[in-house]
Amino acid sequence: MNGDEKLITKICIIGAGPAGATTSIFLGKLGIEHVLVDAQEFPRDKVCGDGLDLNVVRVLNHIDPDFIENEMIRSPQNFTASSGLRFILGNGNHVDIDGSNHESNNIKSVTKPIFFVAKRSHFDALLVSKINRNITSLRLGTKITNIVKTENRWKLTGVNSSGNLEIDAAFIVGADGDHSVVLKHVGERKIDRKNYAGALRQYWTGVTDTHKNNLLEIYFPESLPLSYFWIFPLPDGKANVGYGMASEYIAKKNINIKKAFDNLIKTDPVLKDRFKNAHADETIKGWGVPMSGSSRKPNGDGWLLVGDAASLVCPSSGEGIGSGMISGYVAAKFLERACENNDFSESMFLHYNREIHKRLRMEEKLFRFANAVPVWAFTKGIRLILSNKHFKYWFEKKEMPKWIKTAYNEKITVNFH
Ligand SMILES: Cc1cc2nc3c(=O)[nH]c(=O)nc-3n(C[C@H](O)[C@H](O)[C@H](O)COP(=O)(O)OP(=O)(O)OC[C@H]3O[C@@H](n4cnc5c(N)ncnc54)[C@H](O)[C@@H]3O)c2cc1C
């Protein structure tokens, strides 16, 4: 190999998924030079449900107040705008939580969608395109293979198609997802089954009976508790179809979730007719979901973690893009302070853990409660809650408007003390 390269930097971010790209975008806005590496060239795929929640919208509004309108609403060939959720119960009944019920029955009149769905190959590349390359040394297609700490600096070894890349950094940000190489070097990548799920995705074309307002569909099969099946509508008659289940339950019952997923599509009375004339566009793909609630330490002397590397997926919804992006925003603010003080020790990041978790505490409690009740009570509880008309009223009229107001109008606060 030839063309070896050496970079010396204050900050090196490893991973340019939503969490790493967001950290980089905000460091760029703050004028803080840094290096960002990713093992892959973009666009690249990531196994995901492709659902973008209001946390994502909130961070995007901080990147550029016109982002949603210009890049998403005006790009219906890449983004599906959705006004809510359809919960499907084991008996086939469904409950629609539809934000557009406020305005009219037409999604076009909903000025502020509640979800978007976009293939990660598109969304992640779009985020990477917003990185300021005058401030960021971006090295895509470069996989970090080794990390060593000497005194108070880090030496990273990366490999790309033209040779080796050596990076000398004062601080490293682990944004390299669930299989984080940074986490392996600074702590221990131990799967905490109580706060972890296994999940699958398969792109389909031609699934029938999707909702005209593109509601994101979530189905709780009664025969398979602590799991959910989803159909998230994509542009052009395509859909992201997937299935996730709590890892503890998978292990306890020795469940093969690929088989369970396939069976649901082929035989479940609630689903099978909708897939009769549809076809899968790919083989089933699986990946892990590290959920918030584990005791993973997200920072130390000269390092911090963001996104999946920090185990930040919302445990009640399985959404980790938005919480990962928020952690990127928070990380950039802490790093700004560390740069101002020229101090990258752990003491500068004392409350980082609190700040990245504070919006997830309620969901963590809810998930712990759901896991503590017997499985039959969980299944019955879901059915009772979802079919209660007060739940629908509360969700549509109280909860959703609150979420929208926060996402579109409120600044993300970061407290250092
Ligand atoms: C099946 C499934 C469905 C899901 N559905 C949803 C959903 O609908 N909505 C939602 O919000 N969340 C969903 N999630 C969770 C979501 O995918 C993750 O939370 C999110 O991708 C986390 O972003 P991240 O930037 O932390 O990590 P990633 O998106 O995983 O990005 C990590 C990046 O690091 C790079 N990298 C890894 N190792 C190295 C290395 N050694 N050197 C250099 N670069 C490296 C990778 O190439 C990658 O680009 C789902 C997850 C799964 C598995």
The ligand as an ORCA input file, in Angstrom:
! r2SCAN-3c Opt
* xyz 0 1
  C     -34.268     -2.995     12.352
  C     -34.120     -1.661     13.024
  C     -35.126     -0.722     12.887
  C     -34.982      0.558     13.434
  N     -35.952      1.498     13.190
  C     -35.778      2.768     13.591
  C     -36.708      3.783     13.212
  O     -37.667      3.552     12.461
  N     -36.486      5.043     13.678
  C     -35.429      5.356     14.457
  O     -35.303      6.519     14.864
  N     -34.507      4.407     14.812
  C     -34.652      3.137     14.379
  N     -33.683      2.191     14.688
  C     -32.496      2.603     15.453
  C     -31.530      3.395     14.553
  O     -31.230      2.669     13.386
  C     -30.218      3.725     15.297
  O     -30.536      4.162     16.599
  C     -29.409      4.806     14.582
  O     -28.928      4.347     13.349
  C     -28.209      5.264     15.448
  O     -27.415      6.182     14.736
  P     -25.839      6.262     15.013
  O     -25.350      7.416     14.219
  O     -25.577      6.198     16.456
  O     -25.244      4.894     14.417
  P     -25.236      4.298     12.942
  O     -26.366      4.806     12.172
  O     -25.116      2.816     13.119
  O     -23.902      4.862     12.284
  C     -22.643      4.413     12.721
  C     -21.621      4.725     11.640
  O     -20.326      4.351     12.136
  C     -19.587      3.758     11.091
  N     -18.580      2.875     11.683
  C     -18.771      1.743     12.391
  N     -17.594      1.197     12.748
  C     -16.632      2.003     12.256
  C     -15.204      1.967     12.284
  N     -14.548      0.979     12.885
  N     -14.516      2.953     11.675
  C     -15.170      3.970     11.043
  N     -16.529      4.048     10.986
  C     -17.246      3.091     11.586
  C     -20.627      3.008     10.267
  O     -20.189      2.813      8.933
  C     -21.849      3.936     10.352
  O     -21.932      4.817      9.250
  C     -33.821      0.883     14.184
  C     -32.809     -0.072     14.353
  C     -32.942     -1.334     13.774
  C     -31.844     -2.338     13.933
*
